[in-house]
Amino acid sequence: MEQDKSTYIKTQFNKFLGLTPDDTQTEKLIKYYEMTIEKNKVMNLTAITEFEEFVMKHYVDSLSIIKVMDLNGKPYSLIDIGTGAGFPGIPLKIMFPKLDITLFDSLQKRLVFLDEVITTLGLKKIVTVHGRAEEFGRKLDYREKYDIVVSRAVAELTPLCELSIPFCKVGGCFISYKGMKGDEELADADRAIKVLGGKLAEKKEFILNTKDNTPESKDKDTEKDQNSLRLLIKIDKVKPTDNKYPRGGGKPFKAPLYIDKTSK
């Protein structure tokens, strides 16, 4: 069965991502899956527990960042905002070991689990940090310190930009993983991106087909499962973020930096 799991990972990574994980990497991915499912019995980590769906919706989706960013052999510093059960940070670390990764989350017990994963899998140059992004984005040890900031399934894009872009170095980028509402959120986030020192660099839309496990393009008139629509939004950091951002007290959510709607 382990061989079947390993073969499945290798096949799907190659089909969807053009990646060829070695045996050690597939072993770590399988162990990570097993640890997550076991911990999921006592902690809410994921609603996806079936192995093949887990591989597609967590692993392949997490690694899809390579569609907009070359990570191969690069020692980039990367922070995963709202990492949750470790996505995308842990799969990225396993497949691209030169990355220097920080897993950031507001829930301590999730990070305790991720520390267990890091130790069990023998991962290096990866740490967990507990805190609130609106606070740590103002701290000198974290503000504008990372080459890449990523966030997956955390919040609507406008407040997410305010919480994430301050962590990014000028010359670096923020990459947000989005689904079917990504284009709508991107339109709303136009002002926030500019105010925070960012510039839209690229958006990449693709279908993550989890039913027949073959890559589909959006152009094909086949399965149009909106839940499998993915959008990667890459925002380059072109100038420093003003010191007043991120705002505290929940303001990124209570008063998002939309295009001025108060005049309407």
N, C-alpha and C positions, 0 to 999 in steps of 0.2 A: 504493500500500500504506500509506503514511504517513497518507493521508486516511482509509483504512479503520480504521487503528489509532486515530486521533483520534476518529472517529465512534463506534467501539466504546466507548472510555473515556467519552465524553459520554453515550452511551445508558445504560450500566450505572451510572454515577454518579447519573444522574437517576432511574433506576428504583429503585435500592436505597437511595439516600441523599438524594434530593431536591436534589442539588448540580448546578450548571451550570458546569463549568470552561470558562474561555475558551481561545482558541487557544494563547496563551503557556503556560498551565498544562498543557495536553495535550502540547505540544511538550516541556516539561520532564519530564513523566512518561514519555514515550516514550524520551527520551534517557537517563533514569535506568534504565529497563528495559534498554536496549542496553548501557549501561556495566556493569550488574550481570551480565548474561549473558556479556559479554566477560571480565570479571574472574573469573567463576565457572569459567572454563577452567583457571585456575591457583590458585584459592582457593575453598574450600568456603563459599559464601555462601547458596545456596538449592538445594533439590531441584526446585523449580518453575521450569521454563524456557520452557514454551509461553506465548505472549503472553496469550491470553484467560484462562488459568488464573492467570497471574501477576497480571493486573489484578484478578481477583476475590479471590484468596486473599491477596494482599499489599496492593494498593491499597484496594479496597473494605473489606476487613477492617480495615485500619489506620484508615481514616476513619470506621468505624462508631461511634467514640467520640461522635460527634455525637448518637447516640441517647440518651445520658445527660448530655451537656454541651454547652451553647451556646458555640461558639467563634467565631461570626461577628463579625468586627470587634473582637474582644477582644485586648488586648495582654498576655495572660497569660504568665507565665514557666512553662516546662514542661521537665521532665527526663525523658528516655527511658532507663530503666534496662535495661542489657543490650540495647542497640539492634541489635547484630548487623550485618545488611546495611543497617540504617537504617530499620527498621520498628518502630513507626509514625512515627517522627520526621520523616523526609524527606517522605513524602506529606502529613503534616499541615502542614509548612512551606510546601510548594508551594500547597496549597489555602487555607491560612489564614496569609498572609504576616506578619500583625501579631504572631503568636506569637513569643516570645523563647525559642529552643529550645537545650537542651544534650543532645547525644548522648553517653551514658555507656556505656563497655564496658571489659571487662578484657583484650581482645585488641587490641594496638596496630595490627597490620596491617589489621584491619578498619577502624579509624579513619583510617588513611592513605588507604584507598580512599574513605571518606566525605568526607574533606577534598578529594579530587579531584572528587567529585560536587558538593560545595558550590561549589567554584571554577568548575567547568564550567557549572553551572546558574545561576551568579550569585546565589546565595542570600545573604541578609543576616540578621544577628541570629540566627545559628545557629553553635554551636561544638561541637567534640568534646573529650571529657575521658577520659583513660585512667586506670583505677584499679579498685580493688575496692570495692564498695558498702559492705561492712562497715567499711571504713576511712574512706571519704569521708563516710559518713553521720554521722561524729563530728567532722568538720572544720567549723569555724565558717563558712567561706566557702560551705559547701554545706548544712549542717544547717538544716532548717526555713526554707529560702530560696525554695521554689518554690510557685507557685499550684497547679500540677497535676503529679503524678508518674504516669507511665504505664509499664507493662511488658507485653510481649507474648511469649508462648512462651519464658519464661525458667526458671521453677521452680514447684514446688508452692506453693500460696497462703500457707501458714503461714510458712515461711522467707522467702518473697518479701515478705510484709508487714513483717517485721523489717528487711529490707534496704531497703525502699522508703519506708515511712511516716516515718522520721526525716528524710527530705529535704523533707517537705511542711510548709508553713506552717500554723499554726493558722488555720482558716477556709478552707483549701485542701482538695484531695482527692487521693486515690490511686485510679487506675482500672486494673484488671487485666483483660486480655483472656484469656478462658478458653474451653475447648471442652467436650466431653461430660462430663468429670469435675468441672466447675466447682462444681456444687451440693454434691458430696461434700467437695471441698476447702474450700468456704465454711463448711460445718458444722464442720469440724476447726479452722478458723481463728478461730472465735468468740472464744476467750480472747485470742489474739494481737492481734486488732484492738482489743479493749478495753484491754489492757495497754499497747499502743503509742500510745494516745491517739486511736484512731479509733472511728468509729461507722458501721455499714452504712447507707448512704443509699438505695441503689437497686441492683437487679440487673435486667438486661435480657436476655432470652433471645430469640434469633431464628435462623432458618435461612438460611445463606448457600448458596443453591442454585447450584452451579457446573456443573450438567449441562445444563439447558435455559435457563439464564441469565434466569430470571424469578423475582422475589422470592416466596418461599413463607412462610407463617406456620406455626408449629408446630401450630396447631389443625387444619390440613388433613390429611386422611388420604391424602397423596400420598407423594412421595419421603421416606423416613425415614433418609436417609444420616447416621449419627451423626457422621461426620467433618465434616459441614457445620454441625453444631450449634454455636452460638456463645453465650457468656454474658459480658456486660460487668458487672463488679462495681465499683461506685462506693462508696468509703469516705471519708467526711468526716473531716477532722482537727479534733477538738473540744477537745483539750487538748495541751499540750506532751508530747513523748516523754521518758520518764525517761532521764537521762544515761547509764545503764548499757546502753542499747540504741542501735545494734545491737551485739551481742556479737562479739568477735573470735574468731580461731582456728577458724573454721568452725562455731561453736556454733549458728547459726541452722539449720543442716542436721543437725548431730550431735545436738542436743538441742532440737528445735522447741518453740515455745510452744503446744503443744496443750492442750486441756482435760486436766487432770491424769490421765494414764493409768497412773501408777506405782502408784496405789492399787488398781488393778483386779487 
